[in-house]
Each structure stands twice: as C-alpha cells, then as structure tokens.
C-alpha cells in the first residue's frame, strides 16, 4: 500500500481506514472514506512493512526527511511496543484537547485496551531530546518523554499538586539576635522548636530549654508575623537575607511562607540539593516521621536542561521523596511535581 504526503499529514486510501484505523487505531478517518495519518504514524507503518512507501520514500528516507522527527518516532514506537494505542491530538478547536494547557502535546496515549474511538486519554506526552531545553511553565498534567543520545527514553510524569498539610502551632513571642547569616534565640519558649519545628537547637543534649538558631528565611517569616523581635525588626532580617542571597532570598521566603500557610513545615533541603524538605503533619519533633517532598524554588520563567530535571527526580526517588518545583512570579507561587513513570 502506498501513501502520499500532503502538507503536514500523510494520506492513504479507503482500504487504509479498515486496515489501520479500525483494526489498530492509526490515523483519523476523513471525508470520502480515506485515512489521514500523522507523519510519525506513517513512519511506524513503513517500519513495520504495512506501507510500501510515502511518495516513493522508504522508512529510512522518510525518517531522514523533514516530514517527521526521529525522536518522536522512537517514543511512538516504544509506546506501541508497550501495547498502547496513541495518536496526535486533533487540531480542531472545542474538543477535549482544548482542555490541555497551551503547550506542544505530541501524543495522546489511550489506556490499554482503548483507542482513539474511545473518549479517554491516559497520558498527554510531550517529546524532547536530551539536548533540548524545557520551560518550567510548560510542565504539569503531561508526561515528558526524554530521548537520550542512545535513543533510550525516560518518562517523567508531571503534575500540579495540592501542597498542604496539618502542621500548625501557636508560638509565643521570641527575642533573637541577628548574626551574619542567621538569628540566635538564647532563651526561646519550648514551642518554637518542639511544636513549630523552627530552627535547630544549639545543643541537642539540652532537652529543648536552651538556645535555638534560626535560618534567615525562618527568622524573616516569624518577624513578619510579629512573633520574633530583633534589632531593626523584620526589615533588618529581610535585608540581611538579600545581602546573603540576592533576589533568590525573596523567592525562597515567599515559598517558605506559602508552605507554612498550607500547613507544611519546611526545613532546609541542602543535603538533597534542594531548597526545602517538608513535613505535612508535625505535632511534635519527638514524633516527626519522614519528610515527604523536596522543594526547589525557581523563577517561573526557568528553563530546564532535561538531564538536570532527570537528576533531581532520580535523587528524590532515591530518598523516597517527591520532587516539587515551586515556580515564583509576580502573581504568586505555583507547584509542579515530577516523578519517574513506567507506562
């Protein structure tokens, strides 16, 4: 069977509809009973030997042409090999694809046993080469399929999570001393550390009655709430933070305060290469449990290198946590989580 390239689609005759669409979910039927294929679908049919040629081109020539992306072909083939039907999103306005955020979705992948004739989508897949960049704002509610230089594929599922917990405590007034890059509270109430899990004890063996050291972001948050008193007030702590970290401090403070507002307890994530690790349900440091999230704070216009994204996700998985990116702009904070996926 032969097919012809017509702009950005491949057209096949009437027999193609029954053979490819009805039986195996390739392409979209068009008026007159013919079948319209995405170039990547045509490439896969050429590879399988189901199509003889497209405008005289065999599979090697077609993949080498500008009509089809080889990285998209590798992902398409891999998902077909895994037993999925998949297709390009329909370009028509007003259908279910209009509910997807404004980004380039390469494939709609249907649940196993279902196809394009069913109104159900398992994954929206965006394909990138490991050498391409990925805008942070493009992530969320899609699967990123990253094709490396050896054509191996890493699937990263991205979402927009609800970040919330039940941690909350009333902290009595605290007096502190602003040092070079932290605040020291010499005689704080026990609730500061024991219930609120703010700071670290200066001496872990003192039973919680001695000094507590606060990070600048913790101190700035408490000072803003009127709980912490230091010379110069909240402005002095914030200015010190900017001196130490620049604009990054303001982003981290906004995320820290948002996490606290949502009932989470953020602590430093330095050991994991993140800004924060978080605890959702803290009642006492004596029964702390395991932190659930690693949070990296980024400007909303941040652009990832896929290998850095994969590294963050791999590290979080290795310590049994979920990687969450906090994207900060003038409008506030939005959350994106990313995890490894095996379709």
ABEGO torsion letter per residue (X at the ends): XBBBBBEABBBBBAAAAAAAAAAAGBEBBBBGGBBBBBAAAAAAAAAAGABABBGGBBAAAAAABAABBAAAAAAAAAAAAAGBBBBBBBABBGBAAAABBBBBBABBBBBBGBBAABBBBABBBBBBBAABBBBAAABEGBBBBBBBAAGBBBBBBBBBBBBBBABBBBBBBBBBBBBAABBBBABBBAAAAAAAGBEBBABAAAGGABBBBBBAAAAAAAAAAGABBBBGEAAAAAAAAAAAAEAAAAAAAAAAAAAAAAGBBBBBAAAAGBABBBBABBABAABAEBBABBBBBBBAABBBBAAAAAAAAAAAAAAGBBBBBBBBBAAEBBBBBBBBBBX
